[in-house]
Structures are given as C-alpha cells and as structure tokens.
Amino acid sequence: MRVATIVLLAAVAWPLVRDPLDDGFPLSTYPMFAVARPTTLTMDYALGETRTGERRTLTPGLVGTGEVLQAYALFDRAVHGPREQLQALCTQIAARVARDDDYRDVATIRIVTGRHDAVDYLVRHQIGSEVDRLRCLVLR
C-alpha cells in the first residue's frame, strides 16, 4: 500500500519538475496555458458595406458554408489563389446577400485582410487595420 501511495504521489508531482512545454501522456502540463500567447490575429474575410459606408458583418452562411473554419479556408484559398477565384467568391457572396432581406441595406461586398488584437476587438470593440483585396457590388 505504501509503494502504491508513493508511486501515485510521484506521478502527481512529476509535472512540477518537467519542462512546461513537455506535454504528454499520461499527465499533461497544458502547455497551451503555460506561456503567453500573442493576441494579434491576421485573417481574410468578407464585410458588407451600406451605401452610407457603414460596415456590416456577414455570417458564414453568406460565404457559402455554415462552418466558420470552412469559411476561413474558402477565404484563404481565394485570397492567395488566382484572382478569378477571389472574384468568383465575391460575386457568390454578393448574390447570397442580395437574396437575404436582413442585408437589404448592403450595397457592396468587401473582401479584406484584417489584422486585429483579439482583446481590443472583442472587449473594447476596436477594429484593427484592414486592407481591401476586392470589392464587388450587390446587384438587386
């Protein structure tokens, strides 16, 4: 019984003496929480813009998928692929927006590369920098 207790105590204490980035079975040091992470994110996405220049965020469904990560992949391929692919994606998004009454005020689709600090964006509602990749009209 004593041997089992000593072995269990050693197993529980073992992560304390390991390198915090050394993650593995059977005990995890949770390295994703052991070091500071950058809060700045750069990614490609689409925005709606009204005739008065107001920005409207678009749902992944308007991009052509219900999944956020699939939308991310669509933008990544289109922005970094042939220009025709980006134009096709913008046109498809504009067509979906034109059919959606919730977005009847949107006149233009902007595909942008944005660089945002996650904390500033989510907590303070501060938008970082955005570079337009392409704009296309919403035809109704």
N, C-alpha and C positions, 0 to 999 in steps of 0.2 A: 504494500500500500504506500509506503514512504517513497519507494522508487517511482511509482506512478505519479505521485504528487510532485516530486522534484522534476520529473520529465515535463509535466503539464506547466509548471511554473516557468521552467526554462523556455518552453515553446511560446508562452505568452510574453515573456520578457525579451525574447530574441529580436523582434523588430526594433527595439530600442537601441540596439548596438549595431544594426545594419545600416548601410547607406540608404538614405531616404528614397533614392531613385531606384533602388534594387527591389523590384516588385516581383512577387512570385508566389507560387503555391507552397504551402497551404495557408500562409499568413500574408496578407497584403499590407504594405506600408501606405497605400493610397497615394502614390507619387503625384497624381494629378492635383492633390491639395498640398503637397509638400514644398512647392516652390511657387514664387509669384508668377502669374501669367500676364501676358500683355492683354490690354483691354481694347486695343485698336483692331478693327476688322475692315478689310477691303474686299468688296464683292460687287458683282454686276447684278442689276435688277431693273425692272420697269416701273415707271411712275406715270400717272395720268396728270395732265395739266389742263385746267379750265381756260376759257377764253380770257379771263382776267388774270391768268398767271398763277392761280392757286394750285398747290400740289395736292394730289390725291394718291394715296397708296392703293395698290391693286392686290387682289387676292391671288393665290397660286392657281385657282381655277381659271382666272382670266388669262393666265400664262399658258394653260393647256394641261394642267395636272392638278390634282388635289393635294399633292405632297410637296412640302417646302423644299426638301432636299432634291427632288426631281426637278423642280423649278430652277434651283441653284445650278444643277448640271446642264439644263437647257440653256441658261444664260451663259454659262462658262463656255460651252461649245460654240454658241452663236457669236459671242463677242471675240473669241480667239480663233474662230474659223474664217471661212470665206465670207466676204461682205454680203453676198447673196443670201447666205444663211441668216445673218443678222436682219437683213431687210425682210425676209420671209417671216421670221419670228415677230418682228414689229407689226407687220401687216396682219398677221393672225391675231395678235393681242388686240389690235385696233378693231378688228371685225367682231371679236367677242365683246369688247367694251361697247360697241355700237348697238349690240343686241340686249344689253343689260340696262334696264331702266334706272337702277341705282347709280349708274355712272353717266346719266344723260347730260351732265354738265361738263364732262371731259371732252375736250376738243383735240388734244394731241397726246400721243404716247411718246415718252422719253425713255430710251434705254440708256442707263448711266452706269458708270463705275463710281461707287461711293466709298469713301474712307471715313469711318465713324468710330468714335470712342464709345464703347457699349454702355458704360455708366452714364456718360453725358447724354447719350441718345435716349436710353430707357428711363433714366431717373430725372434728368433735367430738361428733356425734350429739346436738346440742342443738336441740330443737324450738322454733320461734318462737311467735308468737301465732296463735290460731285462733278464728274466730267461727263458731258453728253457724248454718247457713242453714236446715237442715231435718233432722229425724230421722225414720226410719221403721223399723218392726220387721221382722225377718227371720222370716217365717212358715214353719214346717215342719209 
